[in-house]
Amino acid sequence: MAHADGVAWFKACGPIQAFEPRLTAELAARWPGRVADVLGHDEQRAWLLLADAGTPVGAFGNPPEAWLAALPLYAELQRGEAEHADEHVRHGVPDLRLAALPERFDDLIGRELPLEPDELAQLAAFAPRFTELCDELAASGIPETVQHDDLHHANVFERDGEMRVLDWGDSAISHPFASLFVTFRFLEEITNLSPDDPWFPRLRDAYLEPWGEGLAGTFDLAMRVGGFAHGVAWARQRDYLPAEGRADFDRWFAVVLRRALTRAAA
């Protein structure tokens, strides 16, 4: 909608994203310039009114250079929000912390999933190892915090040299490093980077810099665990869809699950 100072964007969040207005407002208050400016929000109605944040990086072809600028800022936000993790969960942000993930994984493999029988068997057989990986990742000591879980070219915007992350409605409280599971997927699919492109370790290191040194192994572990956490989040979204909307959803759900399986086997 147009107004005297430019353009504003109104969002009426669905039930699955009812936490988004409050979360976005809290982030905007603590991290100005890193998320959209919030002009108003209504927690009861799940309404959100945002100032214009500029242009999504996808409009420029999703260049890795944009992520080189955005990822360290996002990591700093995550580090700062760790102390608010419990508060976010109390206000409805999904809890996908490591302690809960093995049970959520068991729920996932008990569902009707859009995979072939051999893939379903592979997924089920991975359950014991998944629990071990969650324990290993927890032992690394990285604090769990807000994790966007949809961090791609359509949700990072640039305006006047500032990079802002928008659309926090898929967020969870989880291991922070798992955020890049989605980012890296779309750098392959949209930007056509090969999986062994040197941009990936460069972006990983830029993201990890605010967290400290020597974390590349922890990052790889988080990506193995995070792919399945992302699958759990997709299963939650599927629960809210009408039956007629599930066929198209499942086509992309299968992509997510297969990517998680591939990453886990790496």
N, C-alpha and C positions, 0 to 999 in steps of 0.2 A: 504494500500500500504506500502511496506517495504522501509525503508531508512536507512541511516548510523547509526542513533541513535535509531532505533527500528521500530515501526509501526505507521502509521498515518491513519486516517479514513476520507474519503471524503464523503460529503453529498450534494446532489443537492435537495434543498427543493422545494416542490410543491407550487403552488400559495397560497394555504391556509396557508402555513407556511413560506411565503416569509420574514416575519419579523425575523425569527429565527437566521440567521447569525449575524445580527447586535446585537440582544438581547444577544446572547451567548457571542459575543466579548466584549460587555459592561460589562456583569457579570464577565467574566474572568479577565478583567482589574481591576475591583474593588474588586473581591473576589477570588484571586488566591488560588488554592488548594481546592476550594469548587465546582467548575465546571471543565469541561475538559479544558486543555490548548488549546487555539486557535492558530494554526500555520498560518492561513490566512483565509480571508473571502472576498466575493464579494457581496455587497448588491444588485447591479443591476441584477446579475445573480442568486442571492439567493444560492450561493455556500458557503460551510463551510468545512474547513480542520482542524481536531482535532488531538491532540496527543493521544496516547493510554492512557486510564484512568484506566486500570486494568480489574477486573473481576466483573460482575454484582452480586449483593447479591443473586439473584435468583439461581445462580450456587451452592450456599451453602444451598439452601432450603428456602430462604427468612426468615432467623431467626430474631425474634424480637430484639435480642441483637444488630444486625446491625442497626436497626432503632433507638434504644436507643442512639447510637452514632451519627447517621446522622441527626436526627430531630432537635436537638438544633442548630446545625450549619446552617441548612436550615432556621430555624426561624430567626437567626441573619442576614442572607442574606436578608430575606424578610423585616425585620425592616429597614435595611440600604437602601433598594431600594425604600422605600415609597416616599422619596423625589424626585425620578425620575419617578414616576407613570405617570404624564402628558406627559413627554418626551417619554416614551415608547408607550403610546397611539398614539401620533403624528407620530410615526414611525411604526404604523401598528399592534401593539399588541392589540388583541381584548379587548374592553371595556365592562366588565361585573361587573362594580361597582354597588352598591346597588341601587342607584337612577335610574338606567336603567333597573333593573331586572324585576320589575312588567310588564313593557311593553314587555320585551322579553319573559316573562312567558305567556302573552296573545298570543303572536305570536306562541309559542310552542304548546299551546293547540288548536290552529286553524289549525295545520298541520295534515297530515295523519300519525298517530303514530302506532307502532306495539304493540298495547295493546287491551285487550278485552273491550267490551262495558261498563261493569261496572267499569273497571279501568279508562277508558276515562271520565266517569261521575265523578268518585272520583277526578280525576285530575282537571277537570273544576270547581268542587265545592270548591276546595281548593284555588282558585285564590284570593278571598278577604283576607283570612287568610295569604296567602303568602305575600301580600302587607304589612300587619301588622307586620309580622316577619321581613321583610326587614327594616321597620322603627325602630323596636326594636333593631335590630342588628346595624344599623347606629348610634343609640343613645349610644352605648357602647363606642364609641370613638376610636376604634382600626383603625389605618390608613390602607386604601386599598393600595395594592401593587402587585408586581408580584406574581402570583399564578400558580404553575407548571401545575396542573390539570391532570397530568399523573404520579404521584409520586408513582411508584411501583417497584417491584423487578428487572425489566429489565432496569430501568433508574437510579439506584443508584449503583455506582461502588466503589470498594475498591482497592487501590494500595499503598503498602508501609505504611499501617496504616492510609491513608487518605481516607475519604468518599467524593465522588464527585457526584453531580447530573447532568445528561446528558439529551439530547433530550428535549429542551425547546419549541418545535414547537406547543404544545397544550396549551401553557400558555395564561393567560389572566391577566388583571388588575382587581382584585376582592378582596373579603375579604380573608385575608391570611389563616385563620383557615380552610377554605373549602378544602385546599390541602389534608387533611387527610381522606376525603371521599373516595378517590381512594386507599390510603395506607391501610386503614382498610379493605376495600373490599377484597383486595388480601391477606391480612393476614388471612382472613377467608377462602378464596377459595384455596389459594396455600399452606399456612402453616397449614391450618385446625384448626385455633383457633376458639373456640366457641364465639358467640357475648358477652357472659358474662365473658370471660377469663380475669383474673386480669392484663394481659399484656396491655389491651387497656387503662385503666386509667393510668397505669404507663407510657405508651408512650405519652398519652395526656399531662400528667404533665411535662414530659421531653421536649416536644415541647413548652409548654406554659411558661416554666421557663424564657426564655429571654424576654417575653412580660410583665411579672409582676405577681402579686399574685391575687387570687380570680377570675379567669377567666374561671373556669370550666363551669359555666352556659352559658357564652358567647360562649364558644366552642360548647356546645350542640346546641345552637341556630344556630350557623354558619354551623353546619353539616346538620341541617334541611333545611336551605336555600341553602347551597352549593350543595346538591344533585340535585336540580332543575337547578342551574346554570351550573352544569356539563351536565345535559340533554340538556340545550340550546346550549352548546358547541358541543355536539354530533350532534344536528340538523344542526348546521352550517357545520360540516364535511360532513354530508350526502348530502348537497346541491352540493358538489363538486364531488360526485361519479357518475360514469355512471350507467345507469339503471340496467345493469347486475350485478353490484357489491353491490346492495342494499339489496338483500335478506339475505346474510350472515351478513352484517352490522346490519340489523334490528334485527337479533337474539340476538346480544349483546346489541344493543340499548334498547331492551325491558328489559334486565337485569338491565341496568342503571336506567331506568325509574321506574321499580318496586322497586328497592332498595331505590330510592328517596321517593316514596310513603310510603314505610314501615317506613323509618326514620322520615318522616313528621308526621306520626301518632303516633310515640312513645311518 
